Amino acid sequence: MVLTWRAPVPGYDLTLSTKLQRFGKMDPTSRRGRGAFVRAFWTTQGACTLALRQAGAEIEAELLGPGAAVVRHRLPEMFRFLPQELSPDCAHAGLRQLSRSLRGLKVGPVPWPFDVAQAFILQQRVAFEEAARSFGSLVHCYAQPAPGPLPLKLPLHPEQWTQIGLNRIQQAGVDAQRARTLLRVAGLGLEVDLNKLGATRGVGPWTFQSVLGYAMGHPDAVPLGDLHLPRIVALYFQQRPGGDERMLELLEPYRGLRFRILNWIMAAAHARAF
């Protein structure tokens, strides 16, 4: 099945925003280019490959696979963002500048919440590169080809995680604690229930808030327990680096859109680094 969709999405930058939805440069389930993003994932109706392209202020989508119909129905929701605008009387000049230069960086709900959850579980307590390597290894070994002409792989379905089992997950460089958490979350299914996710052993505030932000599009999510984030936030505000408590103090004036503020700060830090 091949379906199309097109709609105006003013003030949105596809290139900036979809960078947050790729698990490293070698992610076998997705492709990115300027003004284009392709992602393969599972739905309750089967596999789907979603190809997005930005044409001016419009987003065009092509959907392939058995899950295309259910995803097409959900696409308007993906680009219906909760209020994320900085107050015009914000006293911080740097944030006012970022709100202009990164205005198009927006996060909305995505139709692959389980994939976001598995990505952040794999990143618990290890470097991003290590987690991405484990993800790529497992996908290449056990995943199916995605619908469509591109050589993409589907991410692992919750049932596939269960079939692979603890030992083979560990063989890909995933320690037993993360592997067990992956299997517990796989037991929740594709449609991630936040209440059940938050009550799952091994899912702490960092993982839960990351899923809340990157999968559900909540503009006020704050991932606590990150090794680097409090330092980056403190340095941005030209304060002495501290822990989560200090980060929360610095972000308190922006309650309601703290996740968007964090994304702006991380994007600015990444730009400075390169």
C-alpha positions in Angstrom: 0.0 0.0 0.0 1.3 3.5 -1.0 -0.4 6.6 0.4 0.4 10.3 0.3 -0.3 13.2 2.5 0.4 16.9 2.3 -0.3 19.8 4.6 1.0 23.3 5.6 3.2 23.2 8.7 4.3 26.9 9.2 7.3 27.7 11.3 8.7 24.1 11.2 12.1 23.0 10.1 12.1 19.3 9.1 15.9 19.0 8.9 16.5 20.5 12.4 13.6 18.6 14.1 14.2 15.1 12.7 17.8 15.1 13.8 16.5 14.2 17.2 14.8 11.1 15.8 17.8 9.3 14.4 19.8 6.8 16.5 23.2 7.9 15.2 24.6 8.5 11.8 24.5 4.8 10.9 20.9 4.1 12.1 19.7 1.4 9.7 16.1 2.3 10.2 16.2 5.9 8.9 17.7 8.3 6.4 18.1 12.1 6.7 18.9 14.7 4.1 18.4 18.5 3.9 14.6 18.9 3.9 14.0 15.1 3.8 13.5 12.3 6.4 12.7 8.6 6.0 11.8 6.4 8.8 10.8 2.7 9.0 8.8 1.4 12.0 6.2 -1.0 13.2 2.5 -0.1 13.7 -0.4 -2.1 15.2 -1.3 -2.9 11.5 2.1 -3.9 10.3 5.3 -2.3 9.0 5.4 1.2 7.6 8.0 3.4 5.9 7.3 7.1 6.2 9.1 9.5 3.8 8.8 13.2 4.6 9.9 16.1 2.5 9.7 19.8 3.1 8.6 22.1 0.3 8.5 25.6 1.6 6.0 25.8 4.4 4.4 22.4 3.5 5.3 18.9 4.5 4.7 16.1 1.9 4.6 12.5 3.0 4.6 9.2 1.2 3.7 6.1 3.2 4.4 2.5 2.2 3.5 -0.8 3.8 0.6 -2.5 5.6 0.7 0.2 8.4 0.5 3.1 6.0 -3.2 3.8 6.5 -3.0 4.0 10.3 0.0 6.3 10.2 -1.6 8.6 7.6 -4.5 9.0 10.0 -2.1 10.1 12.7 0.1 12.4 10.7 -1.8 15.6 11.5 -1.2 14.9 15.2 2.5 14.6 14.5 2.6 18.2 13.3 0.2 19.6 15.9 2.5 21.0 18.4 1.7 22.0 22.0 2.4 25.7 22.7 6.2 26.1 22.7 6.8 29.8 22.2 9.1 31.8 24.4 7.5 34.7 26.2 8.2 38.0 24.3 9.2 39.6 27.6 11.9 36.9 28.4 14.9 38.7 30.0 17.5 36.4 28.7 18.9 37.8 25.4 20.6 34.5 24.4 17.4 32.6 24.7 15.5 35.2 22.7 18.1 34.9 20.0 17.9 31.0 20.0 14.1 31.3 19.9 14.5 33.1 16.6 17.4 31.2 15.0 16.0 27.7 16.1 12.3 28.6 15.8 11.8 25.7 13.4 13.1 23.1 15.9 9.9 21.6 17.2 9.1 18.2 18.8 5.7 16.7 18.4 4.3 13.2 19.1 5.6 10.5 16.8 4.0 7.2 15.7 7.0 5.1 16.9 7.0 5.7 20.7 8.3 2.2 21.4 11.4 2.8 19.2 12.1 6.0 21.2 11.8 4.0 24.5 14.1 1.3 23.3 16.7 3.8 22.1 16.9 5.6 25.5 17.0 2.3 27.5 20.0 1.3 25.4 21.6 4.6 26.2 21.3 4.2 30.0 24.7 4.6 31.7 26.7 4.2 28.5 28.0 6.5 25.8 25.7 7.3 22.9 28.0 5.7 20.4 28.1 2.5 22.3 24.4 2.3 22.5 24.0 3.1 18.8 26.5 0.3 17.9 24.5 -2.2 19.9 21.2 -1.1 18.3 22.7 -1.3 14.8 24.2 -4.8 15.5 20.8 -6.2 16.8 18.9 -4.6 13.9 21.3 -6.0 11.3 21.2 -9.5 12.8 17.5 -9.9 13.6 15.3 -7.2 11.9 13.3 -7.5 8.6 13.7 -5.3 5.5 11.5 -2.2 5.5 8.8 -1.6 2.9 9.9 0.4 -0.1 12.9 0.7 -2.4 15.4 2.0 0.1 17.7 -0.5 1.9 16.3 0.3 5.3 15.7 -2.2 8.1 12.7 -2.2 10.5 13.5 -1.7 14.1 12.9 -4.6 16.4 9.2 -5.3 17.2 8.4 -5.9 20.9 7.8 -9.6 20.1 11.2 -9.9 18.4 12.9 -8.6 21.6 11.2 -11.4 23.5 12.2 -14.0 20.9 15.8 -12.9 20.8 16.1 -13.2 24.5 18.4 -12.0 27.2 21.6 -13.8 26.2 21.6 -12.7 22.5 20.8 -9.1 23.5 23.9 -9.2 25.8 26.0 -10.6 23.0 25.5 -7.3 21.2 27.2 -5.4 24.1 24.1 -4.7 26.2 24.6 -5.4 29.9 22.1 -7.6 31.7 20.4 -4.7 33.5 19.5 -2.8 30.3 18.6 -6.0 28.5 16.1 -6.9 31.2 14.6 -3.4 31.1 14.3 -3.7 27.3 12.4 -7.0 27.7 10.1 -5.5 30.4 9.2 -2.5 28.2 8.8 -4.8 25.2 6.1 -6.5 27.2 4.1 -3.2 27.2 3.7 -3.4 23.4 4.1 -0.9 20.6 1.6 1.7 21.9 3.5 2.9 25.0 1.3 3.6 28.0 3.1 6.3 30.0 1.6 5.1 33.3 2.8 1.6 32.7 6.2 2.8 31.4 6.8 4.9 34.5 6.0 2.0 36.7 8.4 -0.4 34.9 11.4 -1.5 36.8 14.6 -0.1 35.2 12.8 3.0 33.8 13.9 6.0 35.8 13.3 9.7 35.4 15.9 10.1 32.6 14.4 7.5 30.4 10.8 8.4 31.2 11.2 12.1 30.6 13.2 11.5 27.4 10.3 9.4 26.1 7.8 12.0 27.2 9.7 14.7 25.2 11.0 12.9 22.1 8.1 10.4 21.6 5.1 12.3 23.1 6.2 15.8 22.1 5.7 17.3 25.6 7.4 20.7 25.6 8.2 20.7 29.4 9.9 17.3 29.8 13.2 17.4 31.8 15.4 14.3 31.7 17.0 14.1 35.1 20.0 12.0 35.8 21.9 12.9 32.6 25.7 12.9 33.0 26.3 16.0 30.8 23.1 18.0 30.6 23.3 19.8 33.9 26.8 21.0 33.1 25.8 22.2 29.6 22.8 24.1 30.9 24.8 25.7 33.7 27.5 26.8 31.3 25.0 28.2 28.9 23.6 30.4 31.7 27.2 31.2 32.8 26.7 29.6 36.1 29.0 27.2 38.1 28.2 23.7 36.9 26.0 21.7 39.3 23.7 18.7 39.3 20.0 18.2 38.5 18.9 20.4 41.3 20.8 23.4 40.0 19.6 22.7 36.4 16.0 22.7 37.6 16.6 26.1 39.4 18.0 27.6 36.2 15.1 26.3 34.1 12.3 27.2 36.5 11.6 30.6 34.9 10.8 28.7 31.7 8.5 26.1 33.2 6.1 24.9 30.5 8.6 24.8 27.7 11.8 23.5 29.5 12.2 20.6 27.0 12.2 23.1 24.1 14.7 25.3 26.0 16.9 22.2 26.5 16.8 21.3 22.8 17.8 24.9 21.9 20.7 24.8 24.3 21.9 21.4 23.1 21.7 22.5 19.5 23.7 25.6 20.3 26.3 23.6 22.2 26.6 21.2 19.3 27.0 24.0 16.8 29.8 25.6 18.9 31.5 22.2 19.3 31.8 21.8 15.5 
